[in-house]
């Protein structure tokens, strides 16, 4: 995944998590993301 797309996903996930959703709930709404992409997003969120 490109750095730009990763940044977009990270910002989106962060906003939704701040609104009370869990990582897994948000991930379920993006069925096209691969396991590797999900790991990249999670790693960025954990920084």
Beta strands, then each sheet from edge to edge (+ up, - down):
end
